[in-house]
């Protein structure tokens, strides 16, 4: 045993065990080799990071190293590029190397022995025959699509494709991938979407264009066996195209030459549990490291990407990205007319204005579809007693349980605590307890009552459908519901933000946002950006088929019910003017020294009491202020989170900010040993966990 192998294994978060552990082996193994090694009483999967020859006689004081149990050498080693990606992500997001590297591998791979893996690879030695493409006559490109592709092919990038909803961005992605595969017989492409519900339709389009055998998907909704099969197909090069959500950024794709990030603005690309990485930012870094072109696409780019793609002006050298623009919709389809409904006018308690109801009824009579967006699921946010003031508070969280009428439950959407709805008020026994506020379930019921007297053009009853997290729990439910909408079987579609982006609904001519005002005055500085993106993406679902609209003699509309119709955000939306909105927001952020003109991290603490959580953060602040680099960063006081308690755990956070990314990263790297020491000392008493969130999406 004269070789020391440095092996990354998945150790507990913040265990302070270092980036890797040392093991002995009689022969060197190439970096990137997967191995099984003993860790405590278990045998776990590890990744070889380096190998060093040891003296034949070890020194007496050095304890003997544990031997490697087995090498999974039937599988090709992970590439240098993949290991560099894992190492960079671990450093930047302040996590352990083994935690980041092993979490990126499919769960089932961690359980297989070398013999089991070899057998599985032998069964896959002869890949299944690829299905022939069915979409053999792609549409003719518009002038703006062709111009975007020409720039993409002739410039190095990274690129930001700023294209209106319905401008044909997906066709640009398909053509870019096709050109790559035609040019390089071994190249692979990665195409990312922000949410699982967007993968089936995108996978269908790519399979139709390139054949079933060339495409695999990767997302958390797949079974462990499916995830392993997709990972192996990508790792061996059998899959030319990998489609996936944020987890796919860590897929082993040895011949990666193109990365597409669709809807790059979406906050879902930021992981919110464990290692809080941004898949979009890692995609850009990975492309530059591995020599792959990167194409970010959105109708409402993140302000960071928009700023990074600014053209040179005066002494400003411009951004790091190349901006490609496609402002017009396919076939010159008109942008929906945006109509604002002032909800300050009576009746003040109405959920839907009379004018909006009339507009929806007219579309039902013409055989058109409408979509209503209410970003709150359940029947009502709160159940309350008018007699004593009791409300359906969660006993374990500092929030209310949501009333779900369909199964008569009160359900906490944070800790999942669920109870049956009480027959009477638990406090005073009053039988008159009633729902307060409205969710998608209540809206669906209300619309069903209002439109019951109407009929479709064929005389059949009006059909209302609801798509949210409650109606799509079962396997295949979302696909079935979307298919019904596409087939024209649904007249009014009700849903949360999951229906607002990426879907190509051809018969929807009216979209309405019912309650968007909450984000206008939020304490989160990103709230206006998210609201503008949501409303513009929602508006983009209407009027996507210009020819069908012409035959109908109809026009597309976006209705917004608001108590603040004069707000400048709505003015920019009516003009379909994202650049003007971005200029105003970036000017405000520059004045306030906020991202992208500053860099932020959150230090979070979860504890049994709020005092313990804030005490740990205050002790951390005092320790950090003593560091030499503290003068280049600003440490804000510790405060409770907006939802202070979840599952009986109190939560607090401290914002760390700096105009220099390097200064912030240097301070965070120096903070790790200090935080480990504080966790073990008196300041850590009562602490459940702590974590660092770099480039947070919500503050």
N, C-alpha and C positions, 0 to 999 in steps of 0.2 A: 504494500500500500504506500507507494512513494509519490503519489500525485494528490495535491490539495486542490479540491474543486470549490469554487465560490458559487453557491447555489441560492437563488432567490426562492423562498417559500412563503406561503401565505400565513403570516403571523398576525396576531390580534392588532387592531389599530392602535397606534401610539404605544406599542409594547417596548420601544426603545431597544430592540434587539439588533438594530442595524439593518443595512440594506440586504445583506445575505448572510448565510451561515456556511461554515467550512465543513467539508466532508472529505473522506479519503477514498481513493480509487486506484487500482493497480495500473490503469492506463489513462491518459488524458482523453477528455471528451470535448468535441467541438462546442464552442459557445452557442447557446440556443438549443442544445439538446434537452429534451424532456427526460426527467429521471424520477424515480421514486426513492424517497429517503426517509429514515426514521426521524420523527419529531415528537419527543416525549414518548408516550405509549402508542402513538399512531404512526402510520406510514402514509406520507403525503406526496403530492406531486410537486416537483420543483423544476426550475429552469437553470441550466448551467450558464453562469455569467463569465467565468474565467477559470483557467487551470494553471497551477504553478507546481513545478517539481519540488519535492521535499527531499531533504537529506535522507540517506538510507537509514541512519541512526537518529531518532528523534531525541531531543534533550530530555533529561529525566524530569525536569519540572513542568514540561508541556504535557497536558493530558492527551491521551490518544483520541484521534478523530473517529467519529462514527463512519462506517463505510456506506457507500451508496448501495441501496438495495437492488436496483435494476435500472437499466437505461432503456428508454423507449426508442431505440435506434431504428426501428422499422419506419419511423416517421422522420422526414427531413428536418434538420434543426431550424428553429426560428431565425429569421434573417437579422443581420446587423441593424437594418432600418427599423424592424419591429422592436428590437431591444432598445434602440435609442429612443423610440417613441415612448415606451413604457418608462424608461429612466427619466426622460424629460418631464412627462406628466407627473411622476412621483415627486420630482424636485419642485416643479412649479406649483403644484397643488398641495404640497406639504403632506404627502402620504408616504408610507413605507414602500420601497421598491417591490418587495414580494407581494404586498397587498394589491398594488396596481397591476403587476404582471399576471398574477394568477387569477385575479378577478376577471381579466380579459379573456381567459380561456373558457371553453364550454364546460359546464358543471360535470357532465358525464365523463369527460376526459380525465378529470381528477380522480375518478373511481376505478378506471381501467388499469389492469396490470399490463406488463409488457406483452405477455402471451395473448391476452384478450384483444389488445390493440392490433397486434400482428394479424390475428384472425380476421378482425373487422376490415383491415386494409386489404387482406387477400380477397375477401368477398367483393371489395370495390375495385379490384385490379382491372376488371373489364367494365368501364363505365357504361351505364345504360345508353342506348341509342338516343341521340338528341332528336326531339320532335322538329319537324320542318316548320319554318316560319310560315305564318298564315297571313301576315300583313306584308304582302310583297309589292304593294303599290302605295308607297307613302305619299302624303299630300304634297302638292307643290309649295315650296317655300315662298313666303312673302319677301319683299325687298328688304325689310328690316331684319328678318330672320337670317337671310343670306349674308347681310352685312355683319351681323353679330358673329356668325360662324366664320366668315373670312378673317375678322379681327382675332378671333379665338385661335385660329390655325396659324396665324403669322406672328403673334406676339407671345411673350413668355408667361404673362400673368403674374400673380393670381388675378382672377377676373370676378367682377361683380356684374351679373346680368340683371339690370333694372328693367323689368318688363311688366306692363300692365296685366292685370288678371284677364285671361283670355287672349293674350298676345301670342301664345304658342311657345312658351318656354320649354314645355316638355318635349316638343318636337325638336327643339335645338339640342336638348340633352341626348335624344335618340340619335340625331345625326352626328353629334360629336363622338359618341361611343362607337357608332358604325364606322366613322372615318378612322378611328384609332384601331379597331379590330381589323379593318381592311389593310391598314398600313403595317401592322405588326402582328404576326400570326400567333404570338405568345402573350401579348399584352392583356392586362386585366383592368377593369374599371370598377370603381366603388360609387354607388349612387345612394345618397342618404335622404331620408324624409324625417320630419320631426315626430310623427306619431304612428302607432301601429295601424290605426284605421286607414291610413293613406297607403300602406304597402300593397294590399291586394290589387287595387286598380292599377297602380304603377307596375306591379309585377306582371299583370295581364298584358299591358302594352309592350313591355320589354320582351316577354315570351312570344307575343305575336310577331314582333319584329325580328328577334334573333333566334327563336326556337327555345323549347322548354329546357333542354339540357344545358344551355349556356348560362342560365340564370339561377341564382339561389337567393333566398331571403335570410335575414338574421334580425330577430327581434325577440323580446322577452315573452311574447305570447306563444312562442313555439314550444313544443315538448322538448325535454332534454335530448332525446334521440334525434329529433329534427335539427336541433341546434348543432349537435355534433356532426351530423351528416353534412350540413351546409358548411361548417368550419373546415372539415376535411376536404370537401370539394374545392373550396377557395385555396386552402393551403397547398394542395397538390397541383393546382392550376387547371383542374378539370372545369371549374366554373369560371367563365370569362367575365361575368358581370355579377357583382354582389350588391343586392339591395338591402337596406336596413335602416334601423333607427340609430340613436346615438351610440349604442354599444358596438355597432359595426365599424366604428372608426378604429377599433383595436383588432379587427379581423386580420388574420395572417394571410396577406395577399402578396406573394413574393414578387410578382411581376406587375405591380401596380403602376399604371401610367396616367390615370385620369381619376379625379375625385370630383363628384358633383354633390353639392349641398343645396337641396331644394328648400324653399321657405326658410332661408338662412336666418331670418330675423326671429324665428320662433324660440321662446324661452325654454321649450321642451328639450332643446339641445344641451341645456345645462343640467347635469345630474344633481339631484337634490338630496340624495342619501349617500352615505359612505364617502368615497372619493368624489368630491364635487367638481368634476371636470367639465369643460365646455367642449363638446364634440366638434362644433364648428371651428373653434380656434385650433384644436388639435389637428383637424383636417388640413388647415392651411399649413401648419408646421410640418405635418407628415408629407404633404406634397412637396414642400421645399426641400426636405431632407432626402426624399426618395426620387426626386426628379420627375414627379407626376404633376401634370397641370391641374389646377384647382379652379372650379367654376362655382361661385356662390350665386344663387338665384332668388329673387324675391320681387314682388310688386311694392313692398313696403320694407326696404332694407333696414336693418338695425342702424342706429345712428353711428355706431362704431364703424361698421362697414361703409356706410355712406361717407363718413369723414375720411376713412382710409382710401376711398376711391376718388377724392376730390381732384380736379384737374389743376395743373400748375397755374399760379396766378401771382404776378409780381415777384416778390422775394420768396414766396411760398413754393417749394419744389413740388407740391402736390402729394397725393397719398401713395401707398404702396401697392394698391390694386389698380387694375385697368377697368374702367367702367364701360359696359356695353349697354345700350339703351334700346328698348323696343316699346315706344309709348302707345302704339295703336293696337287695337284688338284685331283678331283675324277677320278678314272680309269686311274690314272697316265697320265692325259692329259698334254702335254708339255706347258710350258710357252711360250707365243708368242715371236718370234724373234723380237728384237727391232732394227729398222733401222733408222739411222739419215741421214737427207738430208740437206746438207750444202746449205743454201739459199743465200750465198754470191756469188755463181757461177751464171753466166748469164743464162737465162734472169732474171734480178734482180726484175722486177715488176710482175713476174708471181705469181699467187695465188697458183697454183698447179704445182709441178715439173713434167717434162715429165715422169720420172720413176714411180712416184706415179700414174699418169693417166694410164700408161700402166698396172700397177699392178691391178688397179681397173677394167680396161677393161677385163683382164684375168679372174677375179673372176665373172664378169657378164656373160661371156661366159660359165663358168662352173656351173652356177646356184647358186653361193655363194653370200653372202651379205657383203657390206662394210659399215663402219661407220666413218663419218668425224666430228670431234669436232672443232667448232669455237665458242669460248665463247663470242660472241658479236651478239646480235640479231638486226633485222632491215636490210635494204638494204645497208646502208653506215652510218658510225658514223657522217659524216659531209657533208653538201652541201655547195659548195664554188663557188665564182666567180673568174675566172682567170683574169678578167680585173682590178678590184679595190681591190681584196683581201677580199671581204665580206664573212663571214661564218655564218652558221645557229646557231648563239648563242641564248640561251634562254634569254628572257628579264628579267626573274625572278630568274635565277640561274646562277652561274658562271661555266657553262658547255654548251655544244652544244646540239642542238636538232638533233635527229637521223632521217635520211631520210628513210621512209617506202614507197617503190615503189608500193606495192600492193594496197594501198588506197590513194597514192599520198599525204602523209602528212609529216610534220615535227613534231616530237613528242619528248618532254622532258621526259626522263625516271626517272626524280627525282620529278618534280612537276606536270607531266601529261599535261602540256600546249601543245595544239595541234593546228596547222594551216595547211591550204592547201599549197602545194608547190607553190611558186610564179612563174608566167610565165617568169619573168625576174628578174634580180638582183634588190633588193629593193634600193640599194645605187646608182648604175650608170645606170640601165636599160639594162645592157648587157644580151642578150638572152642566152649566153653561160655559164650557171651555171651547174656544174657537181658534181657528188658524189665523195667523197674522202674517201678511205678506203673501207673495205668490211665487211659485216655482213652475217648472215646465209641466209637471203632472197636473197642476191646477189649471194652467193655461190650456192644455189639451182638453180637459173636461169642459172648460168654459167655451172654447171654440165649438166643440161638439154640440153644446146646447144652442149656441147662437145660429149655427148653420144647419141645424136639423131640418128646418122648413125648406131649405134649398135642395136642388138636385143638380147632378152633372148633366152635360149636354145629352147623354144617352138615357137620362131618366133615373139612373141609379143614385143611391144616397151619397152625400159628400163624405170623403174619407179623410180623416185627420190622422197623422202619424207623428210619433215622438221618437227622437233619437238622442239619447244621452247615456251616461254611464250605467243607469239602471236598466235600460231596455236592451243593452248590448252585452250583458254579462255572459250569456250562453254562447258556446262555440258556434260560429256561423251566423249569429243573429244580425250583426251589423251588415254583412254581405247581403243577406236576404232583404233587409230593410232598404238598403241602397238600391238593390235591383228593382224593388217595387217603385221607388221614386223615379228611376230611370225609365221604367216601363210606362209611366204615366198613370199608375194606379193610385197615386196619392195626390190629393188636391192642395192640402195645407201641411207643410212640414214644420214641426216645432222641435227645437233642440237647443243645446248649449253650443259652446264654441267649437265642438268637435265637428259640426256640420258647416262651419264657416270658411274652411280653407281646403284647397286642393281638389274639391269634388267638381266634376264637370257635369252639372245638371243642365240639360238642354232645354227644358220646358219651364223653368222658373223665370217669371217675369217681374215678380215683386218680392223684395226682401225688406223686412222690418226689424229694427232693433228697438226693443221695448223699454229697457231700463239701463241706459249706458252712463247715467250721470255720476255714479259712484266714483269712477276713476278720474273725473275732472278735477277734483280737489283732494286727491289722495296725498298722504304724506310721502309716498314712494315717488321719487322723481322720475321713475320710468313709467309710471301709470299712464300719462298722456300718450307716450309712444306706443304702448301696448294697445290702448283703446283705439288710436287712429289705425293701427294695423288691423285690428279685429274688424272695425267698421268697413275699412276699404276692402279687406278680404271678403267680408260678407256681401258687400255690394257687387263684388266680382262674380258672385254666383248667379246674378240675374242677367238675362239677355245675352247669353253666350252663343246662341245660334242665331245669327243675323238673318239667314234665309227663312227660318221658321217664324221669326218675329214679323218679317215682311209679309209672309202668307197670312199670318194672324191679323195683320193690320194693327199691331200692338206696339207698345214701347216699354222698356224696362225702367223700373223705379226702385229707389231705396228710400224707405220711410224711417225717420228717426224720431221717436217720442222723447222729448227732453223738457226739463224745466229751465234750461239755459240755452235757448236757441241762438243767442248772440255770441256764444263762445267762439273765439277765433279758430278752435280746432274744427268746428263744424263748417266754418267758412272755407277753410282749406279743403275739406272733404267735398263740399259742393262743387268746387272748381276742379276736383280730381288733381290736386296740386300737392303731391308729396314733397317735391323740392322746396316749396315755400314753407311747408310745415317743418321740414328738417332744418332749414335755415334758422327759423325762429327758435326751435328747440336747442340747436347747437349754440346759438348766441346766448340763450339763457344759461346753458351749462358752462359755457366759457366764463361768463360773468361769475357764476357760483363755484367755479373750479371743480366741476363734476365730470365724470367720465363722458367722453373720451379724453378730456383734458386733465384728468387726474386718475389715479389708480387706487383701488380699494381692496380691502380684505375685511372679513368679519371674524372675530374670535367669539365663538359660541360656547356657552356653558349650560349644561343641564344638571339639575340638582334636586334634592328632596324639598328644599325650601328656596324661595327667591333670595333670601339673605345669603345662603351658601353660594348660589350661582353668581350673584353680583360680587360677593366677597372674593371669590376666586378670580374674577375678571379684574377687580381693583388691585389685587395682589400682583396679577400678571402685568397690569399697566405700570405699577411702580417698578417692577423688575425690568420691563422693557425700556422705561425712561432712563434707566441707568446705563443702557448700552451706548456705545460711541455713535452709532448711526441714528439714534433717536431724534436728533435735531432735524433730520430730513423728512420725518414723518409726523403726522398729527394723530394723537390718540384721543378719541372721544370718550366721555364717561360711559360706564356700563348702564344699560337700560333693559327693561323687560321687552320681550317680543310682543308683537301686536296680539297674538294669541299666546298669553303668558304661560298657561298650563295645559299640557296635553298628556293624557294617560297618567295623571297624578305626578308628572314631572314638571318642575318649574324651569322656565327657559329665560336666559338673558343673553345679551350680546354686546360686544364692544366694537366700534368701527375704527379701523386703522386706514389712514389715507395719506397719499404722497403724490407730488407732481412727477416723481421719478419711479418708473417700474422697477428699475434696478435697486434703488434704495429700499423700496417696499419688500422686494424679494430677499434682499440681504438681511433686513431686520427679521423677517419671518423665519429664515433659516437659522439665525442666531437664537430665536425664541424657543425652538424645540427643546433643547436641554433644560432651559429654565422652566418651561411648562411641565415637563416630566418631573422635575424636582418639586414644583409647587403641588403637583397632583399627589405626591407621596407625603407632603408635609401637612401642617395644620390647615392651610388654606384649602386643601383638597377634601377636608372632612365634609361628608354629605354630598360630595360631587358624584354624579352618575357618569358623565362623560364630558369631554370637551372636543372641539373640532375647529379647524380653520377653513373658511370659505373664501377662496381667492376669486376676485372678479364676481362678486355676488350679483344675482339678478333681482333680488328683493331685499330691501333694507327696512 
